């Protein structure tokens, strides 16, 4: 049975529900707040920045609106469930528009692949590249369906707090080749090297190297085909704003500019938090949506922290260089999402993940949201966001020195491929580097997605959603199970339904 925390505020006197404090307002923290509110908790969500969303914050400048982080919504039913828990409908607050195609993948030789959710069109696209690979593509998609049914639908919201849970799924893991890499499994079905790239790039969307990420992530192909790829009109920030309203509608609080200095632990249990400046907030439980490494390196008392050896051994995801820019002209021939591949695939990824060097070439993810929602830019203008995977800060790059030259390098690639006249068309610009990820989001090593999604950092091997050393402490977000990406972080909050007592029953 939960014991009410000691909190003498007027609010506590009026609201007798057990108190849950959530650290961080990324999608994991926001989803956790809604779920806890629906389960009878009084929720206080604390965000150190001046706007909610974490990595999904929004930049507004010179009449342009730029989503800082996630640009697509997959598995929209996870958002719909949150709105239902709060007694509303997602469509009351957010309009999701299906993308078609999902992405256009453009190769260095000028050829392109329109990646969509339509099976007939996908077979035709595969046949354009390699007719002999159509049957292999079908077998790969059947494999992806089997992996998705187990890895996402059955296990994506199941806690892995005990080694026995991992051992229980070991036969399925081996049968589905989870011990192999995504690329390795794709190559078993498909022979054309360009098509192998098309069907193996997905781990990059969650911070993984396709040549090293567990083949469990082959599930993404089926997840996208079944539930689609969507864009939120007005930008992903509309989802953030909607979730904040849901928490407040449940009589929860969202405090901005409130940085947590440490998690208070007494007799082995989390009892609240202390803010920078000394304010203490008592709680019956604490949920951290902070980077899992930062939670264990900075926020917990020394006795409960990870060892320095565990930090050194941890494999962090790659860093991200993101350039947001607006143009005074439109580029109607450019799709909403374009993946612009450089001349190397395996070699570039080895530079980024293994050697941690900044290569001369690059592969880019170009987002043109005004292709779908022109309101995100002034009339006659386009808004863009281009993302380049780069080494995390373990590579030692000085981004204060490198940022502008690297931005110009990306501009040259775009200008000679997709965006002619770009240099003269730019009217607003800003960049985010791995150093900004570390400074703004307290991301360990400035990584874009927390821990790298390899088998030895998945499921039971990943930081647990219920902390194994501190009672009443829970973790959500990209750095915990099941991992990064919107479906992953929303599912990490869904795990709380299994590990956090229901306050409506226990209070």
C-alpha positions in Angstrom: 0.0 0.0 0.0 1.3 3.4 -1.0 2.1 5.9 1.8 1.3 9.5 1.1 4.4 11.7 0.9 4.7 14.6 3.4 4.0 17.8 1.5 2.4 20.7 3.4 1.5 22.7 0.3 -2.1 24.0 0.0 -2.4 21.8 -3.1 -1.6 18.7 -1.1 -4.2 19.5 1.5 -6.8 19.8 -1.3 -5.7 16.8 -3.4 -5.2 13.6 -1.4 -4.1 11.4 -4.4 -0.6 9.8 -4.1 1.9 12.1 -5.7 4.1 11.1 -8.7 6.9 13.4 -9.9 8.0 13.0 -13.5 11.5 14.4 -14.5 11.5 15.6 -18.1 8.8 16.3 -20.7 10.0 14.3 -23.6 7.3 12.1 -25.1 8.2 9.4 -22.6 7.7 11.7 -19.7 4.5 13.2 -21.1 3.0 9.8 -21.8 4.0 8.7 -18.3 2.2 11.7 -16.8 -1.0 10.9 -18.7 -0.9 7.2 -17.7 -0.2 8.0 -14.0 -2.9 10.5 -14.0 -5.3 8.0 -15.4 -4.3 5.5 -12.6 -5.1 7.9 -9.8 -1.9 9.8 -9.2 -1.5 13.5 -8.7 1.2 14.3 -11.3 3.9 17.0 -11.2 6.0 17.0 -14.4 9.2 19.0 -14.2 11.0 20.3 -17.3 14.4 22.1 -17.0 13.9 24.0 -20.4 11.4 26.8 -20.9 9.2 24.7 -23.2 7.8 21.2 -23.0 8.8 18.4 -25.4 12.5 17.8 -24.7 14.1 16.8 -28.0 10.6 17.3 -29.5 10.7 21.0 -28.8 9.8 23.6 -31.4 11.9 26.4 -32.9 10.1 29.4 -34.2 12.0 32.2 -36.0 11.3 34.7 -38.8 7.8 33.3 -39.4 9.0 29.7 -39.8 8.1 26.8 -37.5 10.7 23.9 -37.2 10.1 20.7 -35.3 13.4 20.2 -33.5 13.1 16.4 -33.1 10.7 13.7 -34.3 9.1 14.5 -37.7 7.0 11.4 -38.3 4.4 9.4 -36.3 4.2 5.7 -36.6 1.9 3.4 -34.5 -0.5 6.3 -34.0 -2.7 4.0 -31.9 -0.2 4.6 -29.0 -1.2 8.3 -29.0 -4.9 7.5 -29.5 -4.7 5.4 -26.3 -3.3 8.3 -24.3 -6.1 10.6 -25.3 -8.7 7.8 -24.5 -7.2 7.4 -21.0 -7.8 11.1 -20.5 -11.4 10.9 -21.7 -10.8 12.6 -25.1 -10.1 11.7 -28.7 -6.8 12.4 -30.4 -8.6 14.0 -33.3 -10.0 16.6 -30.9 -6.5 18.1 -30.7 -4.3 16.8 -33.5 -4.8 16.1 -37.2 -2.6 13.3 -38.5 -2.0 13.1 -42.2 -0.7 9.9 -43.8 2.4 10.2 -45.8 2.6 8.8 -49.3 5.2 7.9 -50.1 6.7 7.4 -46.6 10.1 8.4 -47.9 11.9 8.9 -51.1 15.3 7.3 -51.0 17.8 8.8 -53.4 21.1 7.1 -54.3 24.4 8.8 -55.2 23.9 7.5 -58.8 20.7 9.5 -59.2 18.3 6.6 -58.9 15.5 6.8 -56.3 13.1 4.5 -54.5 9.6 5.6 -53.4 9.1 3.7 -50.1 5.4 3.4 -49.3 2.9 1.2 -47.5 1.2 0.0 -50.7 2.3 -3.7 -51.3 1.7 -3.5 -55.0 3.6 -0.3 -55.5 6.4 -1.6 -53.3 6.7 -4.8 -55.4 6.9 -2.6 -58.5 9.6 -0.5 -57.0 11.6 -3.5 -56.1 11.2 -5.0 -59.6 12.5 -1.7 -61.1 15.7 -2.3 -59.3 16.0 -6.1 -59.4 13.2 -8.3 -60.7 14.8 -11.3 -59.1 14.5 -9.8 -55.6 10.6 -9.4 -55.6 10.2 -12.9 -54.1 12.9 -12.2 -51.6 11.2 -8.9 -50.7 8.0 -10.8 -50.0 9.8 -13.2 -47.7 11.5 -10.4 -45.9 8.2 -8.7 -45.2 6.7 -11.9 -43.9 9.7 -12.2 -41.6 9.2 -8.6 -40.5 5.6 -9.3 -39.7 6.6 -12.2 -37.5 9.2 -10.1 -35.7 6.7 -7.2 -35.2 4.0 -9.5 -33.8 6.5 -10.7 -31.1 8.9 -7.8 -30.7 6.4 -4.9 -30.8 2.9 -6.2 -30.2 3.7 -8.9 -27.6 6.8 -7.7 -25.9 7.1 -3.9 -26.6 5.3 -3.0 -23.4 6.4 -5.9 -21.2 8.9 -5.2 -18.4 12.2 -7.0 -18.4 13.2 -6.5 -14.8 14.3 -10.1 -14.3 16.8 -12.2 -16.3 14.1 -14.9 -16.4 12.0 -12.8 -18.7 14.9 -12.6 -21.1 15.6 -16.3 -20.9 11.9 -17.0 -21.6 12.0 -15.2 -25.0 15.4 -16.6 -25.9 14.0 -19.3 -28.2 11.9 -16.7 -30.1 14.9 -14.3 -30.2 17.1 -17.0 -31.9 14.3 -18.2 -34.2 13.8 -14.6 -35.4 17.6 -14.1 -35.8 17.7 -11.4 -33.1 21.3 -12.3 -32.5 22.1 -11.2 -36.1 22.2 -7.7 -37.5 19.5 -6.0 -39.5 21.6 -5.8 -42.5 22.6 -9.5 -42.2 19.0 -10.6 -42.2 18.0 -8.3 -45.0 20.9 -9.7 -47.1 19.5 -13.2 -46.6 16.4 -12.3 -48.5 17.6 -9.6 -51.0 20.6 -9.6 -53.3 20.7 -6.1 -54.9 22.9 -3.9 -52.8 20.8 -0.8 -53.2 17.7 -2.7 -52.1 19.6 -4.1 -49.1 20.2 -0.4 -48.2 16.5 0.4 -48.7 15.3 -2.3 -46.3 18.1 -2.0 -43.7 18.4 1.7 -43.0 15.6 1.8 -40.4 17.8 1.4 -37.3 19.3 4.8 -38.1 16.0 6.3 -37.2 16.4 5.1 -33.6 20.2 5.6 -33.3 21.5 2.2 -34.5 24.0 1.0 -37.1 22.2 -1.4 -39.5 25.4 -3.5 -39.5 25.3 -3.9 -35.7 21.7 -3.3 -34.5 19.8 -6.4 -33.5 17.6 -7.9 -36.3 14.7 -7.5 -33.9 14.5 -4.0 -35.4 13.5 -5.6 -38.8 10.0 -5.2 -37.2 10.0 -1.5 -38.3 9.2 -2.4 -41.9 6.0 -4.2 -40.9 5.1 -1.6 -38.3 5.2 1.1 -40.9 3.3 -0.9 -43.5 0.5 -1.8 -41.1 0.0 1.5 -39.3 1.4 3.9 -41.7 3.7 6.9 -41.4 2.0 10.2 -40.5 2.6 13.9 -40.0 0.9 16.0 -37.4 -0.5 19.1 -39.0 1.1 22.1 -37.4 4.1 20.0 -36.6 5.0 17.4 -33.9 4.8 20.2 -31.4 1.0 19.9 -31.6 1.3 16.5 -30.0 3.4 17.9 -27.2 1.0 20.7 -26.6 -1.9 18.2 -26.6 -0.3 15.9 -24.1 0.4 18.9 -21.8 -3.3 19.8 -21.9 -4.2 16.2 -21.1 -2.0 16.2 -18.0 -3.5 19.5 -16.8 -7.0 18.2 -17.6 -6.3 15.4 -15.1 -5.4 18.0 -12.5 -1.7 17.5 -12.9 1.0 20.2 -13.1 3.6 20.9 -15.7 6.4 23.2 -14.5 8.8 24.6 -17.0 12.2 26.0 -16.1 12.4 23.6 -13.2 15.7 21.7 -13.2 16.1 18.7 -10.9 19.4 18.6 -9.1 18.9 15.2 -7.5 16.5 12.5 -6.7 15.9 12.1 -2.9 16.4 8.6 -1.6 15.6 7.5 1.9 16.0 3.9 3.2 16.4 2.7 -0.3 13.2 4.4 -1.7 12.8 7.4 -3.9 10.9 10.0 -1.8 11.0 13.0 -4.1 13.3 15.4 -5.8 15.4 18.5 -5.0 15.5 21.3 -7.6 18.4 23.6 -8.5 18.0 26.4 -6.0 17.1 24.1 -3.1 13.3 23.6 -3.4 12.3 20.0 -2.5 9.2 18.2 -3.8 8.1 15.2 -1.9 6.6 12.3 -3.8 5.4 8.7 -3.4 7.2 7.7 -6.6 9.6 9.3 -9.1 9.7 8.7 -12.9 12.8 9.9 -14.7 12.5 10.7 -18.4 16.0 12.1 -18.3 18.8 10.3 -20.2 19.2 7.0 -18.3 22.9 7.5 -18.0 22.4 11.0 -16.6 19.8 9.7 -14.1 22.4 7.2 -12.8 25.4 9.5 -13.0 24.1 12.8 -11.6 20.6 12.5 -10.1 21.0 9.6 -7.8 23.0 9.6 -4.5 26.5 8.1 -5.0 25.6 4.8 -3.4 23.0 4.1 -6.1 24.9 5.3 -9.1 26.3 3.2 -11.9 30.0 2.4 -11.7 32.4 4.3 -13.8 33.2 1.0 -15.6 29.6 0.6 -16.7 29.6 4.1 -18.3 32.8 3.3 -20.1 31.4 0.1 -21.5 28.1 1.5 -22.6 27.7 2.0 -26.3 26.0 5.3 -27.0 24.1 6.0 -30.2 25.5 8.3 -32.9 25.4 12.0 -32.7 23.2 14.2 -34.8 23.9 17.4 -36.7 20.6 19.1 -37.6 20.3 22.2 -39.8 17.0 24.1 -39.8 16.6 26.5 -42.6 13.9 28.5 -44.4 13.9 29.6 -48.1 12.2 32.5 -49.8 11.1 30.2 -52.6 9.4 26.8 -52.7 10.7 23.5 -54.0 7.5 21.7 -55.0 9.4 18.8 -56.6 10.9 17.8 -53.3 9.0 15.3 -51.2 8.0 15.6 -47.6 10.7 13.1 -46.6 13.9 12.4 -48.6 16.8 10.2 -47.6 19.8 11.3 -49.6 22.4 8.7 -49.6 26.1 9.4 -50.1 28.5 7.2 -52.1 29.3 4.9 -49.2 27.0 3.0 -46.9 29.0 0.5 -44.7 32.1 2.6 -44.8 30.3 5.8 -43.7 28.6 4.0 -40.8 31.9 2.5 -39.7 33.3 6.0 -39.6 30.4 7.3 -37.5 29.9 4.4 -35.1 33.3 2.7 -34.8 36.1 5.1 -35.8 34.1 8.1 -34.6 35.6 10.4 -37.3 33.8 13.1 -39.2 33.8 11.9 -42.8 34.0 14.1 -45.9 30.9 12.5 -47.4 27.5 12.3 -45.7 24.1 10.7 -46.0 21.2 13.1 -45.1 17.6 13.0 -44.0 15.8 15.9 -45.5 12.4 17.0 -44.0 10.2 19.4 -46.0 7.1 19.8 -43.8 5.7 22.6 -46.0 5.1 20.0 -48.6 2.2 18.9 -46.5 1.5 22.0 -44.3 2.4 25.3 -45.9 1.4 27.2 -42.8 4.8 26.3 -41.2 6.4 29.0 -43.4 5.5 32.4 -44.7 3.6 32.5 -48.0 5.8 31.4 -51.0 8.4 30.0 -48.7 9.6 26.5 -47.6 10.7 25.2 -44.2 13.4 22.5 -44.1 15.2 20.3 -41.5 18.2 18.3 -42.7 19.8 15.8 -40.4 23.2 14.2 -40.8 24.3 11.2 -38.6 27.7 12.1 -37.1 30.0 10.7 -34.3 28.9 11.3 -30.8 31.1 13.4 -28.5 33.4 10.4 -27.8 34.9 11.3 -31.2 36.4 14.5 -29.7 35.1 16.8 -32.4 34.9 20.5 -31.4 31.5 21.5 -32.8 31.9 25.2 -31.9 34.7 25.3 -34.5 33.3 22.8 -37.0 29.6 23.7 -37.0 29.5 26.3 -39.7 31.9 24.6 -42.1 30.0 21.4 -41.8 26.7 23.2 -42.4 28.2 24.7 -45.6 29.3 21.2 -46.6 25.7 19.9 -46.3 24.4 23.0 -48.2 26.7 22.1 -51.1 25.4 18.5 -51.2 21.8 19.8 -51.2 22.4 22.5 -53.7 23.9 20.1 -56.2 21.3 17.4 -55.8 17.8 18.5 -54.7 17.8 22.3 -54.0 19.2 24.3 -56.8 19.9 28.0 -55.9 19.8 27.1 -52.2 22.5 29.5 -51.1 20.7 32.5 -52.4 17.3 31.3 -51.3 18.1 30.9 -47.5 16.4 33.5 -45.3 16.7 31.9 -41.9 19.0 29.3 -40.4 20.0 27.6 -37.2 21.9 24.4 -36.3 22.0 21.8 -33.5 25.1 19.7 -32.9 26.0 16.8 -30.5 27.4 19.5 -28.1 23.9 21.0 -28.0 22.4 17.6 -27.3 24.7 17.4 -24.3 24.2 21.0 -23.1 20.4 21.3 -23.7 19.2 17.8 -23.1 21.9 16.5 -20.8 22.5 13.7 -23.3 25.4 11.5 -22.3 28.2 11.8 -24.9 25.8 14.1 -26.9 24.2 11.1 -28.4 21.0 11.6 -30.3 19.1 8.5 -29.1 20.7 7.4 -25.8 22.1 3.8 -25.8 22.8 2.2 -29.1 20.2 -0.5 -29.9 22.5 -3.6 -30.0 21.4 -7.0 -28.6 23.6 -6.6 -25.5 21.8 -3.3 -24.7 18.3 -4.5 -25.4 15.4 -5.8 -23.2 16.9 -7.1 -19.9 20.3 -5.7 -20.8 18.9 -2.2 -21.1 18.2 0.0 -18.1 15.0 -1.3 -16.5 11.8 0.6 -16.4 11.6 -0.2 -12.6 14.9 0.6 -11.1 16.6 -2.5 -9.6 18.3 -0.7 -6.7 15.9 2.2 -5.7 12.3 1.4 -4.8 9.6 3.7 -6.2 12.0 4.9 -9.0 11.0 4.3 -12.6 12.6 5.1 -15.9 11.0 5.9 -19.3 12.3 7.3 -22.6 14.8 6.4 -25.3 17.5 5.1 -22.9 15.4 2.4 -21.3 13.3 -0.6 -22.6 12.2 -0.9 -25.3 14.2 1.9 -26.9 14.2 5.1 -29.0 11.7 6.3 -31.6 8.2 7.5 -30.8 6.7 3.9 -30.6 9.6 3.0 -28.3 9.4 5.9 -25.8 5.6 5.7 -25.7 5.8 2.0 -25.0 8.3 2.6 -22.2 5.6 4.7 -20.5 3.1 1.9 -21.2 5.3 -0.5 -19.3 4.5 1.6 -16.2 1.0 0.1 -16.2 2.6 -3.3 -15.3 5.2 -2.1 -12.7 3.6 0.9 -10.9 0.8 0.1 -8.4 -2.6 1.5 -9.4 -3.3 4.3 -7.0 -7.1 3.9 -7.4 -6.8 0.5 -5.8 -3.9 0.9 -3.3 -4.6 4.5 -2.0 
